[in-house]
């Protein structure tokens, strides 16, 4: 399923760094008047029904992969209340209703004596990771496999305290992927990079035509009264060429970001074999 291209945030910047990149979801104020309204905690748009259908399909086939751990009525009620307050849409405070009603996936963390740990995950659209492998982990353990994670790990304690105990936060993570699927569980067969290369060669198209721009819009909801925090992940995917056509400078920006990625990050994202070709095609597209 493709998200409508104008809805997909373009947060590509160079040099590329694995870093927190957090911003607060609260209104900033000046001495006299408030600034523009802050970004919302949740995104609800005209694709809500399509997202629900895709989630329903995942749950029908792989519910144990998507729903992991034990949900709690008080936390579900807090999420439903926050959603209704922002969107005006009332969802029943149940695991099924929130899983299908929110376009976001969600992860609930418990504030325990040693750390905040994941205790319930409702994740239908993972980006090549398994929700079952994240249950019971803290921030450091979750991000241990990430390449070039020094900045993330160094700031881990402060990130958790700020985003899950103090204020709602926003972060974007972008990826290039050969698959348009919202659900990209590592155990599910989907289009691989080698498939995209073969398709490009067979059709005489550029590799860029086979690539999709994937963004995770990540937000947090602290629930300190419950000693809980919630992590929301809204996944959006559109054809890369469509995203590049929104603004003429995007091909240049993506070329610079991709070229600045370390070999470790490129390998972590599975792109070592295709980065040279992508860079060459982006350079030609941008007139470099």
N, C-alpha and C positions, 0 to 999 in steps of 0.2 A: 504494500500500500504506500502510495506517495503522499506526503503532506504537501499542501499547496505551497509552492515555492516562496511566495512573499511572507509566509508565516515562519519560515525557518531562519533563526537568527544567524547572522554572519559575524562570527567573533574571531576570525582568523587574524593572527598577528605574528610578527617576527621580531627578533628571533624566537623560535618556538621554545617554550619551557614548560615542564611539568611543575605547576605551581598552584596554590589554592585559588587565587583569582576571585575571592569572595567579595560581594557587595551587600549592603544591608537592604532589606525590604521594608524600610520605614521612610516616611516623608522627611526629606531634609528641609530645614527652614533657614530663612535669612532673617535679618533683624526686624524687617517689617512684614514680609509676606511669605507664605509657603511656596516652595518650588513646584515643579510638575509632580503629578501623582507618582508614587513609587510603583515599580513593577509588581504584579500580583503574585501571591503565593502559588495559586493554581492557574492553569490556562484551560479555559473551556471555549471551544469554538464549534463551527458547524460540522466538524468531523467527529464529534463525540459519539454518535451512533456507530460510525465505522470502527472507532477504537474499541468500543464495547464488543462489537462483533468479532474483532480479531482476538480480543482477550478471551471471549467465550470459546473460540476455537482452540486456543492454547489450553484452557482449563479442561476442555473436553478430551484432549489428547494427552496432556502432560500436567495434570493438576499437581502432582507431587513434586514436579520440578519447579513450579511457579509459586506454590504456597508452602512455606516452610516455617516451622515453629508454631507457637501458640499465641493467638490474638487475645486481647483483653477488652471487655465491654467498655470500661471507662475511657480507654485510649481510642477505641473506635468512635465513641460518642464525641470525644473532643475533636477528632478529625472531621466527622460529619458536621459538627457545629461550625468549625472554621470554614468548611467548604460552603455551607449554606450562607454564612455571613458575607462571604465574598461574592459568590456567584448567584445567590438567590435560589439555588437548586437544592431541594431537600432530598437527601439520601438516607436510607435506613442505616443505622449504626451497626451494620453487620459486615463480616469479612467479605461475603459475596457481593453485597451491594456496593461497597466502597471499591472493591477490586474492579467491578464492571463500570461503575458510575464515574470514577475518576479517570481521566485520560493519563494521569501519572501512575507509575508504579510506586510502591512505598515500602519503606523499611523502618521498623520500630526498634529503637535502642533503649535499653534499660540502664539507668544510672546506678551502677553497682559500686561497692567499696573500692575496687581497684581500677575501674574504667567503665566507660559506656560501651555496652556490648549489644550486638544485634540479637534480638530474640524472636522477631516475627518479620517475615519477608513476603510480600505479595508482588512478585516481579515476573510479569509475562513477557517483557521485552528486553532481556539482558543483552548487552553488547559483548557477546563472546565470553561470558563468564557464567558460572553455575551458582544460583542462589543457595543451593544446599551446602556449598562449600564455605559460605560466609556466615552461617549461623553460629552464634556464640563468640564471634571475633570482635576485637576492638579496632580502633582506627589504624593503629600501627600494623596489625596483622592483615587487615583488609588490603592495605596498600603495599605490603611487602613485595608482591610480585611485579609491581609497576616499575618500568624502567625509569632511570634518572629520578628517583623518588626522594632525593635528599631534602629538597625544599618542603615537600609534603610532610615527610617524617619529622623534620626539625620543628615544624609548626603545628604538629598534630595535637598536642595538648591544648594549645591556645585556640585552634580551629574548633575542636570539640566543645570547649567551654563557651566560646562565642556563639557558635551556630546551633548548639543543641541545649544550652542552658540559659542563654541571654536573649538572643534576638533572631528572628527569621533572616536567613541569608540566601543569596542567589549566586550560582556559578554555572558556566557553560563549558561543556567539553565537546569538541568537534572531532569527527573521524571521517576518513575516506574508506568506503567499503564497496566491494563488488556486488553486494546483495541489497535489494530494495526491501527485504523483509524487516518488519519491526522486531519480530522475535528472532534473535540470533543466539540461541543457546548452543554451546560448543558441541553438544551431542546430537544436534539436529543438522542433517545434511542441507546445505544451501549452496548458492553460487560461491565458488572460491576464486582467488585471484587468477589461478591458472585457467579457470573456466572463462573468466573475462578476457584474458589475453587470447585464448583460442577463438572466442567469439569475434573479437576485434579483427584477428587475422583472417578468419573465414569470411567475414562480411566486407573487409576492406575499410572498416571504420577505424577511427582513432580509439585508443584505449579510454580516453576521457568519456567517450559516449557510453561506455559500459560501467562507469563508476557512479556511485551515489554519495551524496553529502549527508552525513548523519550527525545530528546534534542531540546531546543530552542536556536538557535544562534542569538543573538540580537546585532544589530549594529545601529549606529546613523549617521545622516547626518545633520550638522548645515547649515542653510541657513540664515545667519544674515542679508544679504542685503534685504531679503524678510520678515524678522522678523518671520521666520518659522524654524522648526526643524522636521526631519523625523526619525521615529523609525521603523526599519525593523526587522522582526521575521522570520527566516528560521527554519521550523519544520522538524525534521528528526526522524524516528522511525525504529527500527529493533528489532528482537527477542532478549530478554535478554540473553538467552543461547548462541546465536551467538556472542553477544558483549563480554560475559565473556570468550569465547574460543579464543579471539584474543590474550590475554596475560594471563599467569597462575596466576599472582598476582591480577587480577581484582576481583575475588570472595572474596578475603580477604579484598580488598579495599572497596568493596561495603558493606560487612558485617560491617566493622568498621564505615562507614558513616551512614548506616541505624541504627546501634545500638546507635550512638551518637545523632541522631535526638531527639529533645524534644518531649514530648507527644503532645504538642500543634501543632507542625509541622506535626507529623504523623496523627493527627486528621484532620488537614487542608487539607492534601493530601488524606484523605479517607482511610488510611492504618492501622488504629488501630486494626482492626480485623484480619489482615493478617501478620503484622510485626513479631510476634513470629514464625510463620511457615516459613516465608522467611528467617529469621535469622538462624533457625535450618537447613534449606536446604543449605544455603550458607556456614554455618560452616562445614557441611558434605562434601560439594563440595571442600572446601579449605583444608580439612584435619585437621580442628581445633579440 
